[in-house]
Amino acid sequence: MKYVNKKSIHKLAAVLLLVATGFTAQAQDKVISETELPASIRTYIKTHFAENEVLQATIDKGRFSTNYDVILSKNITLEFDSKDKIEEIKGHNSKLPDSVIPKSILDYVKKNYPNNFITEWDLNKGKQKIELDNGIDLEFTLKGRFLRKKKKK
């Protein structure tokens, strides 16, 4: 049996520590100006939230992706993925513009909940989720087919 010297063990431990630290490094959030947002995100905001002012924008640089979070006036928050596509919109009890909701979902809500409006929309794990002003969560497929209803506690 061959013995390993202490120097080799210390080098191996140092390499393992560096690798472990690299994999567990947290993403860095940095506040940026509105003009530093990608053009496609600025266009999205201008198209759907023209009456809102950008109060804060942050870039979230992770190891493998870059995401953007935007806080708008009237208590609206937006989250964009690494491809500058919208992932989440929160109205914080305010009605979201119809233009940001897929038509099939909007039609479903108008038909089944005519006295309510959508306050949140989320694209996550191959599904779309919305929240209504009455606290009901609805889940849809990516194509907008209704899946289930969940009442918040």
C-alpha positions in Angstrom: 0.0 0.0 0.0 1.3 3.4 -1.0 1.3 6.3 1.5 0.1 9.8 0.5 2.2 12.6 1.9 0.7 15.5 3.8 1.5 18.0 1.1 -0.7 16.1 -1.4 -3.5 15.9 1.1 -3.4 19.7 1.7 -3.4 20.4 -2.1 -6.4 18.0 -2.6 -8.3 19.6 0.3 -7.7 23.1 -1.1 -8.9 22.1 -4.5 -12.0 20.5 -3.1 -12.7 23.6 -1.0 -12.4 25.8 -4.1 -14.7 23.6 -6.1 -17.3 23.4 -3.3 -17.2 27.2 -2.8 -17.6 27.7 -6.6 -20.7 25.6 -6.7 -22.4 27.2 -3.7 -21.6 30.8 -4.6 -24.7 32.9 -4.4 -26.0 35.1 -7.2 -25.1 38.7 -7.1 -28.0 41.2 -7.1 -27.0 44.6 -8.4 -29.3 47.7 -8.8 -29.1 49.0 -12.4 -30.7 52.0 -14.2 -33.7 51.5 -16.4 -31.5 52.2 -19.5 -29.3 49.2 -18.5 -32.2 46.8 -18.9 -32.2 44.8 -22.2 -34.2 46.5 -24.9 -36.7 43.7 -25.0 -37.5 44.2 -21.4 -37.9 48.0 -21.8 -40.2 47.3 -24.8 -42.3 44.9 -22.7 -42.7 47.4 -19.9 -43.5 50.2 -22.4 -46.0 48.1 -24.2 -47.9 46.7 -21.2 -47.2 49.1 -18.3 -46.9 52.5 -20.1 -48.6 54.3 -17.2 -46.1 52.9 -14.7 -42.7 54.3 -13.8 -39.7 52.1 -13.2 -38.8 52.6 -9.6 -36.0 50.0 -9.4 -34.4 47.4 -11.6 -31.9 44.8 -10.5 -29.8 42.3 -12.3 -29.3 38.9 -10.7 -26.1 37.3 -12.1 -25.9 33.7 -11.2 -23.3 31.2 -12.2 -25.3 30.0 -15.2 -27.9 32.7 -15.8 -28.8 36.3 -15.5 -32.3 37.4 -14.4 -33.9 40.8 -14.0 -36.3 42.1 -11.4 -38.2 45.3 -12.0 -40.3 47.2 -9.5 -42.9 49.6 -11.1 -45.1 52.3 -9.6 -48.6 51.2 -8.6 -47.0 48.3 -6.7 -46.2 46.1 -9.7 -43.2 43.7 -9.8 -41.9 41.9 -12.8 -39.4 39.1 -13.0 -37.6 38.2 -16.3 -35.6 35.0 -17.0 -32.1 34.7 -18.5 -33.6 35.0 -22.0 -35.4 38.3 -21.1 -38.8 36.5 -21.1 -41.4 37.4 -18.4 -41.6 34.8 -15.7 -43.7 36.5 -13.0 -45.9 39.5 -12.6 -47.3 40.6 -9.3 -49.9 43.3 -9.0 -50.1 43.0 -5.2 -53.9 43.2 -5.1 -54.0 45.4 -8.2 -55.5 44.3 -11.5 -53.0 43.2 -14.1 -53.4 44.5 -17.6 -55.3 42.1 -19.9 -52.5 42.4 -22.4 -50.1 40.4 -20.1 -52.4 37.5 -19.6 -52.6 34.7 -22.3 -56.0 34.9 -24.1 -57.2 31.4 -23.2 -56.6 32.1 -19.5 -58.2 35.5 -19.7 -61.2 34.0 -21.4 -61.5 31.3 -18.7 -61.4 33.9 -15.9 -64.0 36.2 -17.6 -66.3 33.2 -18.1 -65.9 31.5 -14.7 -65.1 34.5 -12.4 -66.8 37.5 -14.0 -66.7 39.6 -10.8 -63.0 39.0 -10.2 -59.7 40.1 -11.7 -56.1 38.7 -12.0 -53.6 40.1 -9.6 -50.7 37.7 -10.2 -49.4 35.6 -13.1 -46.5 33.1 -12.9 -44.8 30.8 -15.4 -43.1 28.0 -13.5 -42.2 24.4 -14.0 -44.1 24.0 -17.2 -47.3 25.6 -15.9 -49.0 28.9 -15.6 -50.5 30.0 -12.3 -52.6 33.0 -11.6 -54.1 34.5 -8.5 -57.4 36.3 -8.4 -58.4 39.2 -6.2 -60.5 36.9 -4.1 -57.5 34.8 -3.1 -58.2 31.8 -5.4 -55.2 30.4 -7.3 -55.8 28.8 -10.7 -53.3 26.6 -12.5 -53.1 26.1 -16.3 -50.9 24.2 -18.8 -48.5 26.2 -20.9 -51.1 26.2 -23.6 -53.6 27.7 -21.2 -55.8 24.7 -20.5 -57.3 24.8 -17.0 -55.8 22.2 -14.6 -56.9 23.0 -11.0 -58.2 25.5 -8.5 -56.7 26.2 -5.1 -58.1 28.4 -2.4 -55.4 30.2 -0.3 -55.4 29.6 3.4 
